Amino acid sequence: MSNELYQNEKERAVHHELIHAISLQCGLPEGKIEALYESELEKLKAGAKIMEYLPVLIRRRIMDALRDEESQVHHA
């Protein structure tokens, strides 16, 4: 993703800590989580009024997407 996604290094660090934590929790490569996370961040950031909520919303969306993906694999 582009550097414009993050306003500064502090913001980048906050998001990347969460990316790392989700990766560990799910047992998935950090690169996969980073791609999902930054895609959601890009979608949500444009319309967000309170930026502090973005990590929570994005984490929930990623976890839901991964659960749905896992469910489809088991039902296929």
C-alpha positions in Angstrom: 0.0 0.0 0.0 1.0 3.6 -0.5 2.7 5.7 2.1 -0.3 8.1 2.0 -2.3 5.5 3.9 -0.6 6.5 7.2 -0.2 10.1 8.3 3.0 9.5 10.2 5.2 6.8 11.6 3.3 6.6 14.9 0.1 5.8 13.1 1.9 3.2 11.0 3.3 1.6 14.1 -0.1 1.4 15.8 -1.7 -0.3 12.8 1.3 -2.6 12.2 1.2 -3.8 15.9 -2.4 -4.8 15.4 -1.5 -6.5 12.0 1.1 -8.5 13.9 -1.3 -9.4 16.7 -4.0 -10.6 14.3 -1.4 -12.6 12.4 -0.3 -14.4 15.6 -3.9 -15.0 16.7 -5.0 -16.5 13.4 -1.8 -18.3 12.6 -1.7 -16.7 9.2 1.2 -14.9 7.5 1.6 -11.3 8.4 1.7 -10.4 4.7 -1.8 -11.8 4.2 -3.2 -9.9 7.2 -1.4 -6.7 6.2 -3.0 -6.9 2.7 -6.5 -7.4 4.2 -5.9 -4.8 6.9 -4.6 -2.1 4.6 -7.4 -2.7 2.1 -10.0 -2.2 4.8 -8.1 0.8 6.2 -8.1 2.4 2.8 -11.9 1.8 2.4 -12.8 3.1 5.8 -10.4 5.9 6.3 -11.9 8.1 3.6 -15.2 8.5 5.4 -14.0 8.1 9.0 -14.7 10.9 11.4 -13.0 9.3 14.4 -9.8 7.7 13.3 -9.1 6.0 16.7 -12.0 3.6 16.0 -10.5 2.3 12.8 -8.3 -0.4 14.2 -11.2 -1.9 16.1 -13.5 -1.8 13.1 -10.9 -3.2 10.8 -9.9 -6.0 13.2 -13.6 -7.0 13.4 -14.0 -7.0 9.6 -10.9 -9.1 9.1 -11.9 -11.6 11.8 -15.4 -11.9 10.2 -13.9 -12.3 6.7 -11.5 -15.0 7.9 -14.3 -16.8 9.8 -16.5 -16.7 6.6 -13.6 -17.9 4.5 -13.0 -20.8 7.0 -16.7 -21.7 7.0 -16.8 -21.8 3.2 -13.8 -24.1 3.1 -15.4 -26.5 5.6 -18.8 -26.5 3.8 -17.3 -26.9 0.3 
